[in-house]
Every structure is written in structure tokens, then in C-alpha cells.
Amino acid sequence: MKRDLASLNARFGALYRIWLLGVLMLGSMVMVLSSTSINVALPAIMDEFAMGRPLAQWLATGFLAAMTAGLLLAAWAQAKFGSRLTVQASIGLFVVCSIAALMATAGWQLIVLRILQGASAGIIQPLATVLIFRVYAGGGRGAALGVYGLGLMIAPSIGPTVGGYLIDHFGWMSAFWLPLPVCFVLMVAGHWLLPDESNPNAKRLDVLSFVMLTVAIFAGLAAISEAQRYAWGDWRVSALALTTVICSVVFFRRTLNSKKPILSLRLWRLAAFRRASWVALALGLGLYGSTYLIPLFLQTISGYSAGHAGVLLLPAGILLGLASFASGWLCDRIAIVWLLCAGLFLFAFSAIWYGIWGASSGFLWLCIIAAVGRMGIGLIMPALSIASLDSLTVDELPYGAGAVTFVRQLGGAFGINLLTVFLEWQYQSLGGDFAAETLAFERTFIVLGLAFLLALWPAWRLRKFPMPTKRAD
């Protein structure tokens, strides 16, 4: 029985595209939901396993780092094994890790399982976009991508909210079993709806480049993290830093000489792409850094429960989706630079406000200012996609889209890592008591806001983009 897209379309009729879109959207949503719901569970996990912040942050950074590496495997895995087998195997691994987490007896076990889950999530998300492009080739592609994107934006809002409620009532383990029912539905639906097309002549995976890049990312994160426990000159930190440098050099040399690299470094020869990449790096730092910091701040300093922390972030997530939709509409009508700069400024304002007045503010104000920051991120997302890809040729577009996503995820992984280092350093140097912890959080939020203000310069230098041609309504 044939399982290519044409055969499945003929077998299931006109509704096939809608059903497939639903499966792809749910699959990506559950991965994003898993990446954000863990943040409200961190205080409970830290208490359960006697983990400090330097170790606990690996539950977030390990997931994002593995997800970043997994992005580079997606195209090869789809060509080699087909979409159905790739997605089923990825979700299967995700389910196994979720179940194993319920039996974990040590913090490092949870971290390893989260890294494996991140790799699964990284493989699935790019495949969904490719399949939507293919199945909606005859029309409706824009609307389908809009619905899919809206689902991805709603997921970060649902994750902390639902996760926080469950954690309050059922404990930290609910953050791991929360995605399981949806995963089982996806595995059944995916068996019938996902195409099973593979290319026997698919290009070989550059295993050495992939391994070098992955090791470089994790060694770099580990070096920064371990520097909190030992001096920067300690041999363990130096060994990790040296490993990062060696693996990075090998990766860059091999990739620059490759005709089919897993990450096209030549894209950064374009000034517009370089400047957009700086904004993407800041976007990853802000999106994932604030999603990590705010729930931790609300529970540690403000004394809210996990459920209340999740509820506070719900309006912010809804406004992120609305702002992203509005930004997509505005991209056709005003210069992109204004959207990028407005978004960066709004998020910087939100983060700095949290740093100055967050500890003394009530629930409503904390909710409003978090929403302002998420509106800023929503304005940036569509504009950044256009700014980063507009200067590329048709052949470069797929590589450019993957590269920008890679940079954004990398910004999230290293952003959380560096923010945690700064937070812990401030906490220890200020005395290690509650007052020191409060001041440490405030200063960390201010640093996050200043990083976004710095990104205004490369964003402003994208002002050479021409005014979009107005369409006839």
C-alpha cells in the first residue's frame, strides 16, 4: 500500500490536508509545551533532588542545546527514513524519556532524559514545515502556515499555565507526564496520515561535522556552568573550554570546505543576514531566558505557587500570538526596521521594569509588564524572518531559514546558561541571603534588558530595507 503524499491525498480526500495539518501542529505544540512547562517545575525539582540553580538550569539549557543540534538532523532523517518513520521514532523516544523521568532517582538522570527529549523535538519541528509546504502546494499555504504558527505561539502560554496547575496538585512529575496522552494520539494518527517517502540516494550525513558542532555546544555550556563551581583557571574548566575551541575549529574548517554542509556558514557573508542573526540571537535569549527567569522569580521571590506563576504568563502568551499576527500584517505596509526596533525596545522595557520594580509589584502589574515583553517578541518574529531571508537567493532560502532558527535556539541555550551564571554570581557575592537573592534577580533582569537594547544597533542598520509595496486591497 503506497504511502506517498499523492496516494494519501487520494485515499482520504479533501480533508486529508486538514487532518495532516492538525497532526503536525499538535506534534510541534507538544514539543514546545514540554520545553516551557518544565520552567514552573524547577523549584519543586530543585527541592526534590537537592539541586542548585547551576545544575537545575541544565533541565532547560540541555533541552534547548539538544534541540538546536537536532534541527540539523531533520532534513537528512526525512530523506533517509521518510517522514512517518522519523516522526514516529522521535515521538517514541520522547515518550520513553517521559516515562523514564517518572522513575528518576537523581537530578543528573532527569538532565540526560531532557537532553534526549530536546533532540527529538529538534528533529520534528522542521519536518512539519516542509510537509505543510508540500501538501499545500496547490494553494492555501499561507493560511496553513498561519494556523500552524499560531499553534506554536499558543503552546508556550499553555505549558506554564497547565503545568503550574498540575504541579501544585500532583507534584513535579506532572511536567513529564503532561505531554504523554497527546503523544500517544499522535503516534496512532501519524501512522495513518504521515507519508512514508524516502530517498535511497539521499546525501550522506556529515557525521564528523555534526558531532563536532554538538560537542562544541555542550562543552561550551558546561565550561560556563562549571566555572561557577571552580575557578576559571581550573583544569576542568580549561579542558572544557579547550574542547569547545578544538571542536569549533574542526567544524568550521570542514564545513567551509564542504559542498553540502549541515550548516551553511557562507550565508554570513551577507551584511543583512549577519545583522539579522544578531537580532535572532537576542530573540532566543529573550524568549527562552525570560520564560526561564520569570517563573523562577515569581516562585522564589514573590512567593507565588507554580499554578499562579503559570496563570500570570497566560495573557502574555496570548498577546504574543496577537502581536505576531499584527506584525505579519504590518510587514507588508511599513518598513521592517520599525517593527524590529519597537519589539526590541518593548522587551527591554519589560525586562528592566522587572529589574527595578518587580519585587515590590503586585500580581496585576507583573502580568501586564510580562505581556508588554511578549508583545515585543511577537512584533520581532515575522519581521525577523523577512529581514533574514530577503537578501538570499531561492536556492539559499532553505539553508537561511534553518540557520536563523539555529542561531535563535543557540541564543536561548547560551542565554539561559549565562543568565544563571550571572544570577548565581550576584547571589553569592551579595551575601547569599533572601535580600541578596532578590537583588540578584533584579540585576539579572536589567542585564537581560540591556542585551536587547544592544541589539537595537544591528536592527537599526537593517533600515536599508525598502518600503514594502502596498498591495491593492
ZAMARGU-4260 file (C-alpha; in steps of 0.2 Angstrom, whole numbers, plus 5000, padded with zeros to 4 digits):
<rodrens>
0) 5000/5000/5000 | 5008/5016/4994 | 5010/5030/5007 | 5017/5044/4997 | 5008/5061/4998
5) 4998/5059/4982 | 4992/5042/4987 | 4986/5048/5005 | 4978/5063/4997 | 4968/5052/4985
10) 4964/5039/4999 | 4957/5052/5012 | 4950/5065/5001 | 4949/5084/5003 | 4950/5083/5022
15) 4967/5075/5022 | 4976/5091/5022 | 4967/5097/5037 | 4970/5081/5046 | 4988/5081/5042
20) 4990/5100/5047 | 4982/5095/5064 | 4994/5081/5067 | 5009/5092/5063 | 5003/5106/5073
25) 4999/5095/5088 | 5016/5087/5087 | 5026/5103/5087 | 5015/5111/5100 | 5018/5096/5112
30) 5037/5098/5110 | 5036/5117/5113 | 5024/5114/5128 | 5037/5102/5135 | 5051/5114/5134
35) 5041/5128/5143 | 5031/5118/5156 | 5047/5112/5165 | 5051/5130/5170 | 5037/5131/5183
40) 5043/5114/5190 | 5061/5119/5193 | 5059/5125/5211 | 5050/5109/5215 | 5063/5098/5206
45) 5077/5108/5215 | 5069/5104/5232 | 5066/5086/5227 | 5084/5082/5221 | 5093/5095/5232
50) 5099/5104/5216 | 5106/5121/5215 | 5102/5133/5201 | 5118/5130/5191 | 5114/5111/5190
55) 5095/5114/5188 | 5097/5126/5173 | 5103/5111/5163 | 5085/5105/5163 | 5081/5120/5151
60) 5098/5123/5143 | 5101/5104/5139 | 5084/5103/5131 | 5087/5118/5120 | 5105/5114/5116
65) 5100/5096/5110 | 5085/5104/5101 | 5097/5115/5092 | 5108/5101/5087 | 5093/5090/5082
70) 5087/5104/5069 | 5102/5099/5059 | 5097/5081/5058 | 5079/5084/5052 | 5082/5086/5033
75) 5094/5071/5032 | 5082/5060/5043 | 5067/5064/5032 | 5076/5060/5016 | 5084/5044/5023
80) 5070/5036/5033 | 5054/5046/5027 | 5043/5057/5037 | 5032/5044/5045 | 5047/5034/5052
85) 5057/5049/5058 | 5042/5057/5067 | 5036/5041/5075 | 5054/5037/5081 | 5056/5054/5088
90) 5039/5054/5097 | 5043/5036/5103 | 5060/5042/5110 | 5051/5057/5118 | 5038/5046/5126
95) 5051/5033/5133 | 5061/5048/5141 | 5045/5055/5149 | 5041/5038/5157 | 5059/5035/5162
100) 5059/5053/5171 | 5045/5047/5182 | 5057/5034/5189 | 5072/5045/5191 | 5081/5045/5207
105) 5094/5058/5204 | 5095/5075/5196 | 5108/5070/5183 | 5096/5057/5176 | 5082/5070/5173
110) 5095/5081/5164 | 5100/5066/5152 | 5082/5062/5148 | 5078/5081/5145 | 5093/5081/5133
115) 5086/5066/5123 | 5069/5074/5123 | 5077/5090/5116 | 5085/5081/5102 | 5068/5073/5097
120) 5059/5090/5097 | 5073/5097/5086 | 5070/5084/5073 | 5051/5085/5072 | 5048/5104/5070
125) 5057/5107/5054 | 5049/5092/5046 | 5032/5099/5050 | 5036/5115/5040 | 5042/5105/5025
130) 5027/5094/5024 | 5015/5109/5025 | 5024/5117/5011 | 5022/5101/5001 | 5004/5096/5005
135) 4998/5114/5002 | 5007/5117/4986 | 4991/5119/4977 | 4985/5134/4987 | 4981/5139/5005
140) 4999/5138/5010 | 4999/5155/5019 | 4984/5151/5029 | 4990/5134/5034 | 5007/5141/5040
145) 4997/5154/5049 | 4987/5142/5059 | 5002/5131/5062 | 5012/5146/5068 | 4998/5152/5079
150) 4998/5134/5087 | 5016/5136/5091 | 5014/5153/5099 | 4999/5147/5110 | 5010/5132/5116
155) 5022/5142/5127 | 5007/5150/5135 | 4998/5134/5139 | 5013/5125/5145 | 5017/5135/5161
160) 4998/5138/5165 | 4993/5120/5164 | 5010/5113/5170 | 5009/5125/5185 | 4991/5119/5190
165) 4996/5101/5189 | 5012/5104/5198 | 5003/5112/5213 | 4991/5097/5214 | 5002/5082/5208
170) 5020/5087/5210 | 5035/5090/5198 | 5032/5073/5189 | 5017/5080/5181 | 5028/5091/5170
175) 5034/5075/5162 | 5018/5065/5160 | 5008/5080/5154 | 5013/5078/5135 | 5010/5059/5136
180) 4991/5057/5131 | 4994/5069/5116 | 5010/5059/5111 | 5000/5043/5110 | 4987/5051/5100
185) 5000/5057/5088 | 5008/5041/5086 | 4992/5032/5081 | 4986/5047/5069 | 5004/5048/5062
190) 5004/5030/5057 | 4989/5033/5045 | 4992/5051/5040 | 5011/5054/5038 | 5019/5050/5021
195) 5032/5036/5020 | 5043/5043/5007 | 5062/5040/5007 | 5076/5044/4995 | 5088/5030/4993
200) 5100/5042/4985 | 5099/5054/5000 | 5115/5063/5003 | 5126/5056/5017 | 5126/5064/5034
205) 5142/5073/5038 | 5143/5064/5055 | 5160/5072/5060 | 5154/5089/5057 | 5138/5086/5067
210) 5147/5078/5081 | 5160/5092/5082 | 5146/5105/5082 | 5136/5096/5096 | 5151/5093/5107
215) 5157/5111/5105 | 5139/5117/5110 | 5138/5106/5126 | 5157/5108/5130 | 5154/5127/5129
220) 5139/5127/5140 | 5147/5115/5153 | 5163/5126/5154 | 5152/5141/5158 | 5142/5131/5171
225) 5157/5123/5179 | 5166/5140/5181 | 5153/5143/5195 | 5159/5128/5205 | 5178/5130/5201
230) 5189/5145/5196 | 5190/5149/5178 | 5208/5143/5178 | 5204/5126/5185 | 5209/5112/5174
235) 5191/5105/5172 | 5185/5122/5166 | 5201/5124/5155 | 5198/5107/5147 | 5180/5110/5143
240) 5185/5127/5135 | 5199/5119/5125 | 5187/5105/5119 | 5175/5119/5113 | 5188/5128/5104
245) 5196/5112/5095 | 5179/5105/5090 | 5173/5123/5084 | 5189/5124/5073 | 5187/5107/5066
250) 5168/5110/5062 | 5172/5127/5054 | 5186/5121/5043 | 5176/5105/5037 | 5160/5115/5034
255) 5168/5129/5024 | 5176/5116/5013 | 5160/5105/5011 | 5149/5106/4996 | 5134/5101/5006
260) 5136/5107/5024 | 5124/5104/5038 | 5125/5122/5042 | 5129/5135/5028 | 5142/5147/5035
265) 5143/5156/5019 | 5127/5165/5022 | 5135/5176/5035 | 5145/5184/5021 | 5129/5195/5018
270) 5129/5210/5029 | 5110/5210/5031 | 5110/5191/5036 | 5123/5195/5049 | 5114/5209/5057
275) 5098/5199/5057 | 5107/5185/5065 | 5112/5196/5080 | 5093/5200/5082 | 5089/5182/5081
280) 5102/5178/5095 | 5094/5192/5106 | 5077/5185/5102 | 5082/5167/5108 | 5090/5175/5123
285) 5074/5185/5127 | 5061/5172/5123 | 5069/5157/5132 | 5078/5167/5145 | 5063/5176/5151
290) 5052/5160/5151 | 5066/5153/5162 | 5068/5168/5174 | 5050/5174/5177 | 5043/5158/5184
295) 5058/5156/5195 | 5057/5174/5201 | 5038/5173/5204 | 5040/5157/5215 | 5057/5161/5223
300) 5055/5180/5227 | 5036/5184/5225 | 5031/5168/5234 | 5018/5163/5221 | 5014/5145/5218
305) 5018/5136/5202 | 5000/5137/5196 | 4999/5156/5199 | 5016/5158/5190 | 5008/5149/5175
310) 4992/5159/5176 | 5002/5175/5176 | 5011/5171/5160 | 4995/5166/5151 | 4989/5183/5145
315) 5007/5187/5140 | 5007/5172/5128 | 4990/5176/5121 | 4996/5194/5117 | 5012/5187/5109
320) 5001/5177/5097 | 4991/5193/5093 | 5006/5204/5091 | 5014/5191/5079 | 4999/5191/5069
325) 4998/5210/5068 | 5017/5211/5064 | 5014/5199/5049 | 5001/5211/5043 | 5011/5226/5046
330) 5027/5219/5037 | 5018/5222/5020 | 5014/5240/5025 | 5028/5248/5035 | 5047/5247/5035
335) 5053/5231/5044 | 5066/5240/5054 | 5052/5249/5064 | 5044/5233/5069 | 5061/5226/5074
340) 5066/5241/5084 | 5049/5243/5093 | 5049/5224/5098 | 5067/5225/5105 | 5063/5241/5114
345) 5046/5234/5122 | 5055/5218/5128 | 5070/5228/5135 | 5057/5240/5144 | 5048/5225/5151
350) 5064/5216/5157 | 5071/5232/5165 | 5055/5236/5173 | 5055/5219/5181 | 5073/5223/5187
355) 5068/5239/5195 | 5050/5237/5202 | 5047/5218/5200 | 5050/5213/5218 | 5038/5226/5225
360) 5024/5224/5212 | 5008/5215/5214 | 5001/5201/5203 | 4992/5213/5190 | 5007/5224/5186
365) 5018/5209/5185 | 5006/5201/5172 | 5004/5217/5162 | 5023/5220/5161 | 5026/5202/5156
370) 5013/5204/5142 | 5022/5220/5136 | 5038/5210/5134 | 5029/5196/5125 | 5021/5209/5113
375) 5039/5214/5109 | 5044/5197/5105 | 5028/5195/5094 | 5032/5210/5084 | 5050/5204/5081
380) 5046/5186/5075 | 5038/5189/5057 | 5049/5204/5054 | 5065/5195/5058 | 5060/5181/5046
385) 5059/5193/5031 | 5074/5203/5036 | 5085/5187/5037 | 5079/5179/5021 | 5075/5194/5009
390) 5093/5195/5004 | 5095/5177/4999 | 5093/5168/4983 | 5080/5155/4980 | 5092/5141/4982
395) 5099/5149/4999 | 5082/5151/5007 | 5080/5133/5015 | 5098/5135/5022 | 5094/5153/5028
400) 5078/5148/5037 | 5087/5133/5046 | 5102/5145/5050 | 5091/5158/5058 | 5082/5145/5068
405) 5099/5138/5074 | 5105/5155/5079 | 5089/5158/5089 | 5089/5142/5098 | 5108/5144/5102
410) 5104/5161/5109 | 5091/5153/5120 | 5103/5139/5126 | 5118/5150/5130 | 5107/5164/5136
415) 5099/5154/5150 | 5116/5147/5154 | 5124/5165/5155 | 5109/5172/5165 | 5110/5158/5178
420) 5129/5161/5180 | 5126/5180/5182 | 5112/5177/5194 | 5122/5164/5205 | 5137/5175/5205
425) 5127/5190/5211 | 5118/5180/5224 | 5134/5173/5232 | 5144/5190/5231 | 5129/5199/5239
430) 5129/5188/5254 | 5118/5173/5250 | 5103/5178/5259 | 5085/5182/5253 | 5089/5200/5251
435) 5104/5195/5240 | 5093/5184/5230 | 5081/5197/5227 | 5094/5210/5221 | 5102/5196/5211
440) 5086/5193/5201 | 5084/5212/5199 | 5101/5214/5192 | 5099/5199/5180 | 5083/5206/5173
445) 5092/5223/5170 | 5106/5214/5161 | 5093/5205/5150 | 5085/5221/5146 | 5102/5229/5141
450) 5106/5215/5130 | 5090/5219/5120 | 5095/5237/5119 | 5112/5232/5112 | 5103/5223/5098
455) 5094/5239/5093 | 5110/5244/5084 | 5111/5229/5071 | 5092/5230/5069 | 5093/5249/5065
460) 5107/5245/5052 | 5094/5235/5043 | 5084/5251/5039 | 5091/5250/5021 | 5077/5238/5018
465) 5065/5246/5005 | 5047/5251/5010 | 5036/5236/5005 | 5025/5239/4990 | 5007/5241/4995
470) 4995/5228/4989 | 4979/5233/4981 | 4965/5228/4994
</rodrens>
